[in-house]
Amino acid sequence: GLRRIHAAESVAYLNRALFRLQDIWEEIGIPEEQRLQRTNDVHKHIKGLLDLMIAEEEELKKRLLRDIESHLKELNHLCSELQLPPFEVQSDGCTMLQMEKNSRTRLEVMKEQKKKRMEELKGLVGKDRELCDIMCTTPFCIDQDSIPSLPQLETYRAYLDDQTKEKERRHNEFVSVKKEIIVCMEDLERHPETSFEMDVMCEDEEAFCLSNDNIAALKLLLSQLQDRKAENELRCSAFRTKIQELWERLQIPQEEREALSEHMAQSKKRNIEALQTEVQRLEVLKMQSMKSVIEAIRAEIGLFWEKCFYSQEQQLAFVAYHDDDFTEELLNLHEAEVRTLKKYYEDHRELFEGVTKWQENWTLYLELDKKANDPTRFNNRGGNLLKEEKQRADLQKSLPKLEKTLKAQIDVWEQEHGHEFLVNGQKFLEYVQQQWTHHHTEKEKEKLERQLKKTKQTQEDMLYGTSMRTPSKRRIAGTPTPGKVRKLNGTSTFSTPTSFLSSGLGGTMCQSSIQKTPLTASKGLGLRTVGHGKTPRALDRNKENISHLNRNTPSGTLRSQDTQDHTITFNSLAGSYSEFAVNAVLHLFSI
């Protein structure tokens, strides 16, 4: 198409140009020979120009081929270095120019990729060196002269991320440990001595080498300082405990104690020296007041005996407790005994506290159980009755649970120590069983006493009639008191025989429907001493009352009470008023 058109146009133009040249030459008058020569020159010139153009284009073609070949060769080398698949040339349907352009463009991309990888590798290597310098670690193993692959770069980045985190961790650990070291140094009142301690205390935190050895040495230094600090604290604690004991034993005034208050709270070097001086001073005072100190220790021993539930035999085993020869040797024996008791108590504290808790609950349970059997508890309007009953029920449930827990603890303790755990010289569970048995026995005894009392009251009611007791009811003013005793010439008299009986029974007696006129006080029954009989007049006064009582008493009851001497006998002047009244009534019935 176009190529043929262009060729035809070029030929036509060449022909026109030749014709025009011929015309010009004819007009000029150039001879024919010269016109032929000139035409040959035109042909030569056109041919030379075309040959030159062809040569240049041929050279361009060759250069394109060389460039394509060079690009492909370099691309293959880069692909090999970058560890990528070989570059594939797409020659189908592509001209040389397009192939050259494609290969050249791809080559530029590959070169840029190589440049980026090398720059990233350089940055990673530099960061790795910094981390290695700070942590004294080995650099990452990678060929710095070759182009790294993408997986290698990814692995390198991940490695450096881990190293960076490790560096941050070590740095934070260093800062934290350094702070603790500074505190310990201040508490111990000491300054850095070694070069390492100087580096830790004085060097810039960012410049400190965070190697594993340095971190380990740092921890070791802290551990040593903490051990020394703990030793000082233990010494101070021992001094304080000793001082407190000696203060209590020697009864040191509060003013002297407060003067040492600063040293009783801190454990620095100067505090240790002050506490040690105080202990030495108190030891001198202790030796000067041996007796009072030993007596104070004995009081402490007695307290521990109570806490540890020592039996009488165990207490008597410490013979020095009763020695009155107050010497330094005796003091040492008492101090050793106190230490032994303290250790024994601390070793078994959990058990002793459990036993103490059981005893406290047991005592409270007994008190509440006793209140539950007290009739007067219903007079309480403060709401404590329900509370006490609930508390008693809770204790009744919790005591067996606590006993079960203590039994398990005691079993474990006995297996570990290989001997029995004793409370007051006997097994705890046996002691508990004895307490429960004693409690049940006492309850049965009280129940039996109540039954006997009720039976006795029933018999008395059958003998003397039913009495109504209203202890809370006030008496009307002016009403004669049945049990009231009048003193006449040093002897006690009652207003009437009825009043006498009522007083003996502790209440107002229910009389029969027959009303009797009470006797006057001057005509009352006179009480006499043992061995004196009744006057006939006194007997006549009581006939009506006796006959009234005989009608209300079962037959045969009074006959068994007959006496031969018709006298009133008292066991003692300290006898109860009720016994006095009953004996008097029995005497009257026997007349």
PyMOL commands that set and color helices and strands:
alter all, ss='L'
color gray80, all
select helices_A, chain A and resi 2-28+32-81+96-135+150-188+195-202+205-207+212-250+254-258+269-288+290-307+312-316+319-322+328-347+349-372+375-379+384-417+428-464+497-505+521-523+536-541+543-551+559-561+577-590
alter helices_A, ss='H'
color red, helices_A
select strands_A, chain A and resi 422-423+426-427+467-468+486-488+491-493+508-509
alter strands_A, ss='S'
color yellow, strands_A
deselect
rebuild
show_as cartoon
